[in-house]
Amino acid sequence: MDRIELLAEFILQSDLIEGIKDSRDDLEEEIMLKKQDGYAGAILYLESLAENKNHFLTEADIKKVQGWITEEQGEKRPDLRLRPEWIGNYRNIGVRVGERICPDYSKAPGLMKNLVLQIQEWQKRQPSLTEEQNIFTIADFYFDFEIIHPFVDGNGRTGRAIVFYLMRYLGRDPFIFTDEEKYWMHFPALKSQERLAMRKYFYQKSGLI
């Protein structure tokens, strides 16, 4: 799978998990034309950031990615159009995922600031860590992001985009979260709130076990 095919498949599967169907041909064209918004633009933006080892992920980067992804979803599915204040900004309302109530919205900014600081510290020291340590650390970051659920919508796609970025930063090809496996591995790991389950998922997807 070449780079364009990989990026298109990553976006296609990530959207499918949320019930959004894309055209593979359209995605590949957007990537080739270096689209500067939407999900394709977000992935290309993060890919570019990952090439600069002196740049560490920021909250502004994450908000930009969520904004591009969710603004575009209103075009793909009008029934999923968000209020303008929910695009590119942390949530100002309570949310829940299934039966799990997410942290109060007033706590989301502080939790995200702490998470981003942890990611930045990891970016500084990841060369000294083993491959296994780096993979389970990225798994933990993803797990924590989804538990915080900082946005009204787009958390899953933004979280997966962050994983894409961190894998690229690490110098690895990012794995693809697929729609087919969400119920038997990815979603159960989040639902159970077990870090070890998420780490195992990342190990398997990264080819470490």
C-alpha positions in Angstrom: 0.0 0.0 0.0 1.6 3.3 -1.1 1.4 6.5 0.9 -1.7 7.9 -0.9 -3.5 4.6 -0.5 -2.6 4.4 3.1 -3.8 7.9 4.0 -7.0 7.4 2.0 -7.7 4.1 3.7 -7.0 5.6 7.1 -9.6 8.4 6.6 -12.1 6.1 4.9 -12.1 3.6 7.8 -12.0 6.3 10.5 -15.1 7.9 9.0 -16.8 4.6 8.6 -16.5 4.0 12.3 -18.6 7.1 12.8 -21.2 6.1 10.1 -19.8 8.4 7.4 -19.1 6.9 4.0 -16.5 8.4 1.8 -15.4 7.8 -1.8 -11.9 6.3 -1.9 -11.3 7.9 -5.3 -12.3 11.3 -3.9 -10.0 10.9 -0.9 -7.0 9.9 -3.0 -7.6 13.0 -5.2 -7.9 15.3 -2.2 -4.6 13.9 -0.9 -2.8 14.3 -4.3 -4.1 17.8 -4.6 -2.9 18.6 -1.0 -6.3 19.6 0.3 -6.0 22.2 3.1 -9.1 21.4 5.1 -11.4 18.6 5.9 -10.2 15.2 7.2 -7.7 14.9 4.3 -6.3 18.3 5.1 -6.1 17.4 8.8 -4.1 14.3 8.1 -1.8 16.0 5.6 -1.3 18.8 8.2 -0.3 16.3 10.9 1.9 14.4 8.5 3.8 17.6 7.7 4.1 18.5 11.4 5.5 15.0 12.2 8.4 15.7 9.8 9.6 18.5 12.0 11.1 16.9 15.1 11.5 20.4 16.7 7.7 20.9 16.7 5.8 19.4 19.6 2.1 18.8 19.4 0.0 21.7 20.8 -3.6 22.2 21.8 -4.0 24.5 18.9 -3.0 21.7 16.5 -5.6 19.4 18.0 -8.3 22.0 17.9 -7.5 22.8 14.2 -7.7 19.1 13.3 -11.0 18.7 15.1 -12.3 21.9 13.4 -11.4 20.8 9.9 -12.9 17.3 10.5 -16.2 18.4 12.0 -16.7 21.4 9.7 -16.5 19.0 6.7 -18.8 16.4 8.2 -21.7 18.9 7.8 -21.1 18.7 4.1 -20.8 14.9 4.0 -23.9 14.4 6.3 -26.1 17.5 6.9 -27.7 15.7 9.9 -24.3 15.8 11.6 -23.7 19.6 11.1 -22.5 21.2 14.3 -23.0 24.6 15.9 -20.1 26.9 15.0 -19.0 27.2 18.6 -18.4 23.4 18.7 -16.1 23.4 15.7 -12.4 23.8 16.8 -13.3 24.5 20.4 -13.6 22.4 23.5 -17.1 21.4 24.6 -19.2 23.6 26.8 -21.8 20.9 27.6 -21.7 17.5 29.2 -21.4 14.4 27.0 -21.5 10.7 27.4 -20.4 7.7 25.4 -22.8 4.9 25.8 -23.2 4.5 29.5 -20.0 6.3 30.4 -20.4 9.9 31.5 -17.3 11.9 30.4 -15.6 14.4 32.7 -17.5 17.7 33.3 -16.8 20.2 30.5 -15.3 22.6 33.0 -12.5 20.1 33.6 -11.8 19.3 29.9 -9.4 22.3 29.3 -7.2 21.4 32.3 -7.2 17.7 31.5 -6.2 18.5 27.9 -3.5 20.9 28.9 -2.0 18.1 31.1 -2.3 15.5 28.4 -0.6 17.7 25.8 2.2 18.4 28.2 2.7 14.7 28.7 2.8 14.2 24.9 5.4 16.9 24.5 7.5 15.4 27.2 7.3 12.0 25.5 8.3 13.6 22.2 11.5 14.9 23.8 12.5 11.5 25.3 11.0 8.9 22.9 14.4 8.2 21.2 15.6 6.8 24.5 12.7 4.5 24.9 12.2 1.0 23.5 9.8 0.3 20.7 7.4 -1.4 23.1 7.5 1.5 25.5 6.7 4.0 22.8 3.8 2.0 21.5 2.1 1.6 24.9 2.7 5.2 25.7 0.9 6.3 22.5 -1.9 3.8 23.4 -2.2 5.5 26.8 -2.3 9.0 25.2 -5.1 7.8 22.9 -7.0 6.1 25.8 -6.7 9.3 27.9 -7.9 11.5 25.1 -11.0 9.4 24.5 -11.8 9.3 28.2 -11.6 13.1 28.4 -13.7 13.4 25.2 -12.8 17.2 25.0 -15.1 18.0 22.1 -18.8 17.8 21.5 -18.2 15.7 18.4 -15.2 14.4 16.4 -13.4 12.9 19.3 -12.9 9.5 17.8 -11.6 10.8 14.4 -9.5 13.5 16.1 -8.0 10.9 18.5 -7.2 8.5 15.7 -5.6 11.4 13.8 -3.4 12.2 16.8 -2.3 8.5 16.8 -1.5 8.9 13.1 0.7 11.9 13.9 2.5 10.2 16.8 3.2 7.1 14.8 4.6 9.3 12.0 6.6 11.3 14.6 8.0 8.0 15.8 9.1 7.1 12.3 6.5 4.3 11.9 3.8 3.7 9.4 0.5 4.4 11.2 -1.8 1.4 11.5 -5.4 1.7 10.4 -8.3 1.6 12.8 -10.9 -0.4 10.9 -14.7 -0.2 11.0 -14.9 -4.0 11.1 -12.9 -4.4 14.3 -14.5 -1.6 16.3 -16.9 -3.8 18.2 -14.6 -6.7 19.0 -11.4 -4.9 20.0 -11.3 -1.1 19.8 -14.6 -0.1 21.4 -14.5 -2.8 24.1 -11.1 -1.6 25.2 -12.6 1.9 25.7 -15.8 0.7 27.2 -14.0 -1.4 29.9 -11.7 1.5 30.6 -8.8 -0.9 30.8 -5.5 0.5 29.7 -4.0 -3.0 29.2 -6.7 -3.8 26.7 -5.9 -0.7 24.7 -2.2 -1.4 24.9 -2.8 -5.0 23.6 -4.8 -3.6 20.8 -2.0 -1.2 19.8 0.6 -4.0 20.2 -1.3 -6.2 17.8 -2.0 -3.4 15.3 1.7 -2.5 15.4 2.8 -6.0 14.8 4.6 -6.4 18.2 2.6 -9.5 19.2 
